[in-house]
Amino acid sequence: MKAAIIDAPRRMRVGECNAPEPGRGEVVVRVRAAGICAGDLYIYVGKNPYANYPRIAGHEICGTVEKVGPEVSGISQGSVVVVEPFIGCGKCYPCRVGKSNCCANLGLIGTNLPGGYAEFVVAPARNIHPVPAGLPPVIASFAEPLAIGVQACRRAEVKPGEDVLILGCGPIGLALIEVAKARGARVVAADVSESRLAFARTLGAEVLKADKELTRKVLEQTNGEGAAVVIEATGNPEAMEQTVELVASGGRIVIVGLVRKGVNISIPGLDITRKEMTLLGSRASVNCFPEALQLLASGKIQYPKVATQLSMWEAPAVFEKLVNDPASMHKGVLVID
């Protein structure tokens, strides 16, 4: 099969490799659309500690069922599906308590397993989700990043009418805005980029520049209380530390962004008890794909319109462009016609 293969950091080519065959309980999907996210770019530049080379990246995948392996039922050849990329072992403590996204022996399609920048990809049948009728593959490929937003809002227990502050208006931040709004929250989004703030505004969020005045402005908006929920999606240690200033007493903080291994953040010890805040992490998603797909099918989610569609076989040039000019597009989706 044809695939976009990363041989080493900043060395990507389009080449041939063996097409996968489904094993017991597995499904082979013919890829139609696969999104590009920051994690894929980290693999491309060599910053992902979990990836090895050569590697076929891509974990935001929509396609059609090509082959079904033994002991698979309820999945028909030709069905339009999305692929959930996190594969838990089912045996470790996180898996036993329903947190397979935190599996101690995690398999991740597109990172340590072959990904979706290829004609075909294989996955366990339990990781295959049917796409609602009429939903285009490019839009359906947003199920994975949207599921991250669903997971974070579930972790935060976002409720109607609550003030939710989202730090960061990249693709994940946009997903968070949309999911929080769908839950009936009042959403305020902050970022350093004016263009990102402008797009967040089109999604119905109030926006604030993430500058030295951010805490003062948030307190002004909330009658001095702070936001009931603060969700951090920047990966910036300073932003993570600032969440404590921004959250209301008794409020909830959810950290979605990633820092490099070994990077620490500081939180005022007194505020942990004084505010009795809840501080949570949120990693990818678990059991969130069905809700994400229903939200996409409902028409409530608008942020997929940021997508720039590109040919899968232009991937080497696209990735190099994104590394050199990250602002060249909000979100790229590689497609195979």
ZIMOBEL-V924298 format. One record per residue. N is the residue number from 0. RES is the residue in one letter. OMEGA is omega in whole degrees, 0 to 359 (NA if undefined). Layout:
n->N res->RES omega->OMEGA
n->N res->RES omega->OMEGA
This chain:
n->0 res->M omega->178
n->1 res->K omega->182
n->2 res->A omega->171
n->3 res->A omega->190
n->4 res->I omega->174
n->5 res->I omega->182
n->6 res->D omega->182
n->7 res->A omega->179
n->8 res->P omega->179
n->9 res->R omega->174
n->10 res->R omega->180
n->11 res->M omega->179
n->12 res->R omega->171
n->13 res->V omega->183
n->14 res->G omega->180
n->15 res->E omega->173
n->16 res->C omega->183
n->17 res->N omega->175
n->18 res->A omega->181
n->19 res->P omega->172
n->20 res->E omega->182
n->21 res->P omega->172
n->22 res->G omega->180
n->23 res->R omega->179
n->24 res->G omega->183
n->25 res->E omega->180
n->26 res->V omega->172
n->27 res->V omega->181
n->28 res->V omega->172
n->29 res->R omega->187
n->30 res->V omega->175
n->31 res->R omega->179
n->32 res->A omega->179
n->33 res->A omega->183
n->34 res->G omega->175
n->35 res->I omega->177
n->36 res->C omega->182
n->37 res->A omega->180
n->38 res->G omega->178
n->39 res->D omega->179
n->40 res->L omega->177
n->41 res->Y omega->176
n->42 res->I omega->183
n->43 res->Y omega->183
n->44 res->V omega->176
n->45 res->G omega->182
n->46 res->K omega->180
n->47 res->N omega->185
n->48 res->P omega->184
n->49 res->Y omega->184
n->50 res->A omega->171
n->51 res->N omega->186
n->52 res->Y omega->357
n->53 res->P omega->185
n->54 res->R omega->168
n->55 res->I omega->182
n->56 res->A omega->177
n->57 res->G omega->181
n->58 res->H omega->176
n->59 res->E omega->199
n->60 res->I omega->168
n->61 res->C omega->179
n->62 res->G omega->179
n->63 res->T omega->181
n->64 res->V omega->181
n->65 res->E omega->181
n->66 res->K omega->179
n->67 res->V omega->182
n->68 res->G omega->178
n->69 res->P omega->176
n->70 res->E omega->174
n->71 res->V omega->178
n->72 res->S omega->176
n->73 res->G omega->178
n->74 res->I omega->186
n->75 res->S omega->176
n->76 res->Q omega->180
n->77 res->G omega->179
n->78 res->S omega->175
n->79 res->V omega->186
n->80 res->V omega->166
n->81 res->V omega->184
n->82 res->V omega->174
n->83 res->E omega->193
n->84 res->P omega->183
n->85 res->F omega->183
n->86 res->I omega->180
n->87 res->G omega->181
n->88 res->C omega->180
n->89 res->G omega->186
n->90 res->K omega->185
n->91 res->C omega->182
n->92 res->Y omega->180
n->93 res->P omega->179
n->94 res->C omega->182
n->95 res->R omega->181
n->96 res->V omega->175
n->97 res->G omega->179
n->98 res->K omega->181
n->99 res->S omega->175
n->100 res->N omega->179
n->101 res->C omega->184
n->102 res->C omega->179
n->103 res->A omega->180
n->104 res->N omega->192
n->105 res->L omega->168
n->106 res->G omega->182
n->107 res->L omega->178
n->108 res->I omega->181
n->109 res->G omega->178
n->110 res->T omega->174
n->111 res->N omega->172
n->112 res->L omega->181
n->113 res->P omega->186
n->114 res->G omega->191
n->115 res->G omega->177
n->116 res->Y omega->184
n->117 res->A omega->179
n->118 res->E omega->182
n->119 res->F omega->175
n->120 res->V omega->180
n->121 res->V omega->180
n->122 res->A omega->174
n->123 res->P omega->181
n->124 res->A omega->180
n->125 res->R omega->180
n->126 res->N omega->181
n->127 res->I omega->182
n->128 res->H omega->180
n->129 res->P omega->179
n->130 res->V omega->177
n->131 res->P omega->183
n->132 res->A omega->176
n->133 res->G omega->180
n->134 res->L omega->183
n->135 res->P omega->181
n->136 res->P omega->180
n->137 res->V omega->178
n->138 res->I omega->181
n->139 res->A omega->180
n->140 res->S omega->177
n->141 res->F omega->181
n->142 res->A omega->183
n->143 res->E omega->178
n->144 res->P omega->178
n->145 res->L omega->177
n->146 res->A omega->175
n->147 res->I omega->176
n->148 res->G omega->177
n->149 res->V omega->180
n->150 res->Q omega->183
n->151 res->A omega->179
n->152 res->C omega->172
n->153 res->R omega->179
n->154 res->R omega->181
n->155 res->A omega->183
n->156 res->E omega->181
n->157 res->V omega->183
n->158 res->K omega->178
n->159 res->P omega->176
n->160 res->G omega->181
n->161 res->E omega->172
n->162 res->D omega->179
n->163 res->V omega->178
n->164 res->L omega->180
n->165 res->I omega->180
n->166 res->L omega->181
n->167 res->G omega->182
n->168 res->C omega->169
n->169 res->G omega->182
n->170 res->P omega->179
n->171 res->I omega->176
n->172 res->G omega->178
n->173 res->L omega->177
n->174 res->A omega->179
n->175 res->L omega->178
n->176 res->I omega->185
n->177 res->E omega->181
n->178 res->V omega->179
n->179 res->A omega->178
n->180 res->K omega->178
n->181 res->A omega->177
n->182 res->R omega->176
n->183 res->G omega->181
n->184 res->A omega->168
n->185 res->R omega->189
n->186 res->V omega->172
n->187 res->V omega->182
n->188 res->A omega->180
n->189 res->A omega->178
n->190 res->D omega->176
n->191 res->V omega->185
n->192 res->S omega->179
n->193 res->E omega->181
n->194 res->S omega->177
n->195 res->R omega->178
n->196 res->L omega->179
n->197 res->A omega->179
n->198 res->F omega->178
n->199 res->A omega->179
n->200 res->R omega->179
n->201 res->T omega->178
n->202 res->L omega->176
n->203 res->G omega->178
n->204 res->A omega->164
n->205 res->E omega->186
n->206 res->V omega->177
n->207 res->L omega->175
n->208 res->K omega->180
n->209 res->A omega->180
n->210 res->D omega->183
n->211 res->K omega->181
n->212 res->E omega->187
n->213 res->L omega->182
n->214 res->T omega->180
n->215 res->R omega->182
n->216 res->K omega->179
n->217 res->V omega->178
n->218 res->L omega->177
n->219 res->E omega->181
n->220 res->Q omega->188
n->221 res->T omega->179
n->222 res->N omega->176
n->223 res->G omega->184
n->224 res->E omega->191
n->225 res->G omega->183
n->226 res->A omega->177
n->227 res->A omega->180
n->228 res->V omega->172
n->229 res->V omega->179
n->230 res->I omega->183
n->231 res->E omega->182
n->232 res->A omega->181
n->233 res->T omega->187
n->234 res->G omega->180
n->235 res->N omega->182
n->236 res->P omega->180
n->237 res->E omega->177
n->238 res->A omega->178
n->239 res->M omega->179
n->240 res->E omega->183
n->241 res->Q omega->181
n->242 res->T omega->182
n->243 res->V omega->177
n->244 res->E omega->189
n->245 res->L omega->185
n->246 res->V omega->176
n->247 res->A omega->172
n->248 res->S omega->184
n->249 res->G omega->182
n->250 res->G omega->184
n->251 res->R omega->174
n->252 res->I omega->175
n->253 res->V omega->179
n->254 res->I omega->179
n->255 res->V omega->183
n->256 res->G omega->182
n->257 res->L omega->170
n->258 res->V omega->178
n->259 res->R omega->178
n->260 res->K omega->180
n->261 res->G omega->179
n->262 res->V omega->180
n->263 res->N omega->172
n->264 res->I omega->182
n->265 res->S omega->178
n->266 res->I omega->179
n->267 res->P omega->185
n->268 res->G omega->182
n->269 res->L omega->183
n->270 res->D omega->180
n->271 res->I omega->179
n->272 res->T omega->182
n->273 res->R omega->181
n->274 res->K omega->186
n->275 res->E omega->180
n->276 res->M omega->175
n->277 res->T omega->181
n->278 res->L omega->186
n->279 res->L omega->168
n->280 res->G omega->176
n->281 res->S omega->183
n->282 res->R omega->177
n->283 res->A omega->180
n->284 res->S omega->173
n->285 res->V omega->182
n->286 res->N omega->182
n->287 res->C omega->184
n->288 res->F omega->179
n->289 res->P omega->179
n->290 res->E omega->179
n->291 res->A omega->180
n->292 res->L omega->178
n->293 res->Q omega->176
n->294 res->L omega->178
n->295 res->L omega->182
n->296 res->A omega->183
n->297 res->S omega->184
n->298 res->G omega->180
n->299 res->K omega->186
n->300 res->I omega->185
n->301 res->Q omega->190
n->302 res->Y omega->174
n->303 res->P omega->178
n->304 res->K omega->174
n->305 res->V omega->189
n->306 res->A omega->169
n->307 res->T omega->181
n->308 res->Q omega->182
n->309 res->L omega->177
n->310 res->S omega->177
n->311 res->M omega->187
n->312 res->W omega->170
n->313 res->E omega->187
n->314 res->A omega->181
n->315 res->P omega->179
n->316 res->A omega->180
n->317 res->V omega->181
n->318 res->F omega->179
n->319 res->E omega->178
n->320 res->K omega->181
n->321 res->L omega->177
n->322 res->V omega->182
n->323 res->N omega->182
n->324 res->D omega->184
n->325 res->P omega->182
n->326 res->A omega->184
n->327 res->S omega->175
n->328 res->M omega->178
n->329 res->H omega->186
n->330 res->K omega->177
n->331 res->G omega->174
n->332 res->V omega->179
n->333 res->L omega->185
n->334 res->V omega->173
n->335 res->I omega->182
n->336 res->D omega->NA
